[in-house]
Amino acid sequence: MDWVSHALTVLFIINILLALTVVFLERRNVAATWSWLMVLLFIPILGFLLYVMLGQNLSRRKLYKWNRRMQERVQTVISEQREQLMSGTMTYLDPMVNQYRDLIYLNVSSNDAFITQDNGVDIFTDGVSKFNDLLMKIEAAETHIHMQYYIVKNDSLGQKIMQALTKKAEQGVIVRFLYDDIGSRSLKDAFFRDFLKAGGQKAAFFPSRIPYLNYRVNYRNHRKLVIIDGEIGYMGGFNVGNEYLGLDPRFGFWRDTHLRLTGSVVRALQSRFILDWNLAAATPVEVDQCYFPERKEIGSKQHVPMQIIASGPNEEWPHFVYTFLKMIHMAKSRILLQTPYFIPEESMLNALRIAALSGIDVRIMIPQKADHLFVHWASLYYVGELLRAGVKCYLYDYGFLHAKTIVIDGKVASVGTANFDIRSLRLNFETNALMYHVETAKKLENIFWKDMEGCMELTLEEYEKRSLRIRFLESISKLISPIL
């Protein structure tokens, strides 16, 4: 049995060396480091292979590149807005918007998220109306369609979308279709056959170079963007699949929030799509005036001040963490938060706790149904931590809640693809719209109040009654939450 002892000793030494490697490589997040060390402890050697696939650090890598002319143009706008915000000379900001000047500056300076005000916003809360509207706008497209989704399924909705895109490609419209390789892993070449024959272009984000093995499996493009003729943009939580129309009996009605945007803000969506496309596609998009046309008055006459925030694991700063923290700290009366997954960082947990203890009405809505059990149990654990501070929690049970919305004081709101969890905050490529507009924020608040009719409030008394089994599952889920 000596060889067994020697083998175990060698295995132990190798595992210690691998653990030290993880400690030195994972230098940004102590919680994530400990989680990976636990994986190494319980799954020797194989745990390190999982780390290589799931835990590599993309921070500060230069993934995206503009051409020189575009880079200079963007930096000119950013520099001008930074100076105006610092000096208080951005006189076109109305008094309501001006009170959020610090938040605007944060995203201008750290995220190149320039602010625009000549924008219209329409809100969709169900998939049927959203996709009917999208299909009509696709049909009316004249020059180009840029479409990007995390999940695309080869079902009746996916085929309907692809058929509409194929028809436009046959008409000579430039159509580019970008999807995430992991989120849309069920797609086969046959799905794109007619589309490609018609002249359409497609690309997969971070595809696997080795069959059944993707070493960037943990870093996914979670964005959902559509830009039509450079004049109309869509963004929000809906992916492409029948369940998003409420046709999956497991989930029933799919409650999400999606935006249709017009105005100068569409240029920011266009820029984000082009950057993602050029990273993923063999044939890059050359920046051309047709993709950034002169502003036209389309539809709504609103003038909604907006910023488009983008973040990913390659960024130096965790933009959504900073933005959400700033929004929470600026709240004076109420915070309304909807998210399917609630796994906040400790700083965000404390910010919400402080807000509630300070007398601010903090309400969090999560789904009663679970699509990922460990994530759901971890969400319940963190909600329980906040109930003791006076935060109100609602479990949406009319269907499945997938909306990612935050409204502060009925004045400023965030809607997009970023969940209130570590995966969205640190690992995924995400995009949100920040809207500094009372009318739009009030609409989102009214949607929240309406959603409460389909909820059960989770009180502290009810939470304390949960079984030992649920308490155990919550505790385990909490321990591994940094890598869920």
Long-range contacts (C-beta under 8 A, 24 or more apart in sequence): 11-44, 11-45, 14-44, 14-45, 15-40, 15-41, 15-44, 15-45, 15-48, 18-45, 18-47, 18-48, 21-48, 22-48, 22-51, 22-55, 25-55, 25-56, 25-57, 26-55, 26-57, 27-57, 28-57, 28-59, 29-426, 29-482, 31-346, 31-482, 32-422, 32-482, 32-483, 34-482, 35-479, 35-480, 35-481, 35-482, 35-483, 36-483, 38-479, 38-480, 39-483, 52-215, 53-213, 53-214, 53-215, 53-217, 53-218, 54-217, 54-218, 54-483, 55-218, 55-483, 56-215, 56-216, 56-218, 56-219, 57-313, 58-219, 58-312, 58-313, 58-314, 59-313, 59-314, 59-315, 59-316, 60-314, 60-315, 60-316, 61-314, 62-314, 63-279, 63-312, 63-314, 64-275, 64-278, 64-279, 64-314, 65-278, 66-275, 66-287, 67-287, 69-287, 70-287, 74-112, 74-114, 74-271, 77-114, 78-108, 78-109, 78-112, 78-114, 81-108, 81-114, 81-115, 82-108, 82-109, 92-117, 93-305, 96-411, 96-436, 96-438, 97-305, 97-436, 100-330, 100-411, 100-412, 100-436, 102-326, 102-330, 103-323, 103-326, 103-327, 103-330, 103-412, 103-434, 104-307, 104-436, 106-322, 106-323, 106-326, 107-307, 107-309, 107-319, 107-323, 107-434, 108-307, 110-317, 110-319, 110-322, 111-309, 111-310, 111-311, 111-317, 111-319, 113-268, 113-307, 113-308, 113-309, 113-310, 113-434, 114-268, 114-307, 115-305, 115-306, 115-307, 116-263, 116-264, 116-265, 116-267, 116-268, 116-305, 116-306, 116-307, 117-264, 117-303, 117-304, 117-305, 117-306, 118-263, 118-264, 118-295, 118-303, 119-261, 119-262, 119-263, 119-264, 119-265, 119-302, 119-303, 119-304, 119-305, 119-306, 120-261, 120-262, 120-263, 120-298, 120-299, 120-300, 120-301, 120-302, 120-304, 121-259, 121-260, 121-261, 121-300, 121-302, 121-304, 121-306, 121-433, 121-435, 121-437, 121-440, 122-259, 122-260, 122-299, 122-300, 123-257, 123-258, 123-259, 123-415, 123-440, 123-443, 123-444, 123-447, 124-236, 124-238, 124-256, 124-257, 124-258, 124-259, 124-260, 125-255, 125-256, 125-257, 125-258, 125-403, 125-447, 126-246, 126-253, 126-254, 126-255, 126-256, 127-238, 127-244, 127-245, 127-246, 127-254, 127-256, 128-245, 128-246, 130-234, 130-236, 130-238, 130-256, 130-258, 131-157, 131-161, 131-238, 131-244, 131-245, 133-260, 134-161, 134-226, 134-234, 135-160, 135-161, 135-164, 137-228, 137-232, 138-164, 138-165, 138-168, 138-228, 139-164, 139-168, 140-228, 141-168, 141-173, 141-228, 141-229, 142-173, 142-229, 143-173, 143-174, 143-229, 143-230, 143-290, 144-173, 144-174, 144-175, 144-176, 144-227, 144-228, 144-229, 144-230, 144-290, 144-291, 145-173, 145-174, 145-175, 145-176, 145-226, 145-227, 145-228, 145-229, 146-176, 146-178, 146-225, 146-226, 146-227, 146-228, 146-270, 146-273, 146-274, 146-277, 147-175, 147-176, 147-177, 147-178, 147-225, 147-226, 148-177, 148-178, 148-179, 148-221, 148-223, 148-224, 148-225, 148-226, 148-273, 148-276, 148-277, 149-178, 149-179, 149-180, 149-183, 149-184, 149-224, 149-239, 149-240, 150-179, 150-180, 150-183, 150-184, 150-220, 150-221, 150-222, 150-223, 150-224, 150-239, 150-417, 151-180, 151-183, 151-184, 151-239, 151-240, 151-241, 152-179, 152-183, 152-184, 152-187, 152-239, 152-240, 152-241, 153-184, 153-186, 153-187, 153-239, 153-240, 153-241, 153-242, 154-186, 154-187, 154-188, 154-191, 155-241, 155-242, 156-242, 157-240, 157-241, 157-242, 157-244, 157-245, 158-191, 158-240, 158-241, 159-191, 161-240, 162-191, 162-192, 162-194, 162-195, 163-194, 165-195, 165-200, 166-194, 166-195, 166-198, 166-200, 167-198, 169-195, 169-198, 169-199, 169-200, 170-198, 170-199, 172-199, 174-201, 175-199, 175-200, 175-201, 176-200, 176-201, 176-202, 176-203, 176-273, 176-277, 176-281, 176-285, 177-201, 177-202, 177-203, 178-202, 178-203, 178-204, 178-205, 178-221, 178-273, 178-276, 178-277, 178-280, 178-281, 179-203, 179-204, 179-205, 180-204, 180-205, 180-206, 180-220, 180-221, 180-222, 181-205, 181-206, 181-207, 181-208, 181-214, 182-206, 182-214, 182-217, 182-220, 183-220, 183-221, 183-222, 183-239, 201-281, 201-283, 203-277, 203-280, 203-281, 203-282, 204-280, 205-276, 205-279, 205-280, 205-429, 206-280, 207-280, 218-427, 219-312, 219-313, 219-427, 219-428, 219-429, 220-427, 220-428, 220-429, 221-276, 221-428, 221-429, 222-417, 222-418, 222-424, 222-428, 222-429, 222-430, 223-272, 223-276, 223-417, 223-429, 223-430, 223-431, 224-258, 224-417, 225-269, 225-272, 225-273, 225-431, 227-266, 227-269, 227-270, 227-273, 229-293, 230-266, 230-267, 230-270, 230-290, 230-291, 230-292, 230-293, 231-262, 231-266, 231-293, 231-296, 231-298, 232-260, 232-261, 232-262, 232-266, 232-298, 233-260, 233-261, 233-262, 233-265, 233-266, 233-269, 233-270, 234-258, 234-259, 234-260, 234-261, 235-259, 235-261, 235-269, 235-415, 235-416, 235-417, 235-431, 235-433, 236-404, 236-415, 236-416, 236-417, 237-402, 237-403, 237-404, 237-416, 237-417, 238-402, 246-399, 250-369, 251-369, 251-371, 251-399, 251-400, 252-398, 252-399, 252-400, 253-398, 253-399, 253-400, 254-399, 254-400, 254-402, 255-396, 255-398, 255-399, 255-400, 255-401, 255-402, 255-403, 255-451, 255-454, 256-402, 256-403, 257-338, 257-403, 257-404, 257-405, 257-415, 257-444, 257-447, 259-415, 259-433, 261-306, 261-433, 262-298, 262-299, 262-300, 263-295, 263-304, 263-306, 264-295, 265-306, 265-308, 265-433, 267-292, 268-307, 268-308, 269-308, 269-431, 272-308, 272-310, 272-431, 276-429, 302-437, 302-439, 302-440, 304-435, 304-436, 304-437, 304-440, 305-435, 305-436, 305-437, 306-433, 306-434, 306-435, 306-436, 306-437, 307-433, 307-434, 308-431, 308-432, 308-433, 308-434, 309-414, 309-416, 309-431, 309-432, 309-433, 309-434, 310-429, 310-430, 310-431, 311-418, 311-425, 311-429, 311-430, 312-428, 312-429, 312-430, 313-426, 313-427, 313-428, 313-429, 318-425, 318-426, 320-418, 320-424, 320-425, 320-430, 320-432, 321-345, 321-347, 321-348, 321-425, 321-426, 323-414, 323-432, 323-434, 324-348, 324-406, 324-414, 324-420, 325-351, 327-406, 327-408, 327-412, 327-414, 328-352, 328-355, 328-408, 329-355, 330-408, 330-412, 331-355, 331-360, 331-408, 331-409, 332-360, 332-409, 333-360, 333-361, 333-409, 333-410, 334-360, 334-361, 334-362, 334-363, 334-407, 334-408, 334-409, 334-410, 335-360, 335-361, 335-362, 335-363, 335-406, 335-407, 335-408, 336-363, 336-365, 336-405, 336-406, 336-407, 336-444, 336-445, 336-448, 337-362, 337-363, 337-364, 337-365, 337-405, 337-406, 337-420, 338-364, 338-365, 338-366, 338-401, 338-403, 338-404, 338-405, 338-406, 338-448, 338-451, 339-364, 339-365, 339-366, 339-403, 339-404, 339-405, 339-419, 339-420, 339-421, 340-366, 340-367, 340-371, 340-400, 340-401, 340-402, 340-403, 340-404, 340-419, 341-366, 341-372, 341-375, 341-376, 341-379, 341-419, 341-420, 341-421, 341-423, 341-424, 342-366, 342-379, 342-382, 342-383, 342-420, 342-421, 343-375, 343-378, 343-379, 343-382, 343-420, 343-421, 343-422, 343-423, 343-481, 343-484, 344-382, 344-420, 344-421, 344-422, 344-425, 345-422, 345-425, 348-420, 349-382, 349-385, 349-386, 352-386, 352-389, 352-391, 353-385, 353-386, 353-389, 353-391, 356-386, 356-389, 356-390, 356-391, 357-389, 357-390, 361-392, 362-386, 362-390, 362-391, 362-392, 363-391, 363-392, 363-393, 363-394, 363-448, 364-391, 364-392, 364-393, 364-394, 365-393, 365-394, 365-395, 365-396, 365-401, 365-448, 365-451, 365-452, 365-455, 366-393, 366-394, 366-395, 366-396, 366-401, 367-395, 367-396, 367-397, 367-400, 367-401, 367-402, 368-395, 368-396, 368-397, 368-455, 368-456, 369-397, 369-399, 369-400, 371-400, 372-484, 373-473, 374-473, 374-476, 374-477, 374-480, 374-484, 375-421, 375-477, 375-484, 377-470, 377-473, 377-474, 377-476, 377-477, 378-474, 378-477, 378-478, 378-480, 378-481, 378-484, 379-421, 380-463, 380-466, 380-470, 380-474, 381-474, 381-475, 381-477, 381-478, 381-481, 382-478, 382-481, 383-458, 383-463, 384-460, 384-463, 384-474, 387-458, 387-459, 387-460, 387-463, 388-460, 392-457, 393-457, 393-458, 394-451, 394-452, 394-455, 394-456, 394-457, 394-458, 395-455, 395-456, 395-457, 395-458, 396-451, 396-454, 396-455, 397-454, 397-455, 397-456, 398-451, 398-453, 398-454, 398-455, 399-454, 401-451, 404-432, 405-444, 405-447, 405-448, 407-441, 407-444, 407-445, 407-448, 408-441, 409-441, 410-438, 410-441, 410-442, 410-445, 411-436, 411-438, 411-441, 412-436, 412-437, 412-441, 413-437, 413-440, 413-441, 413-444, 415-444, 421-484, 422-481, 422-482, 422-484, 423-484
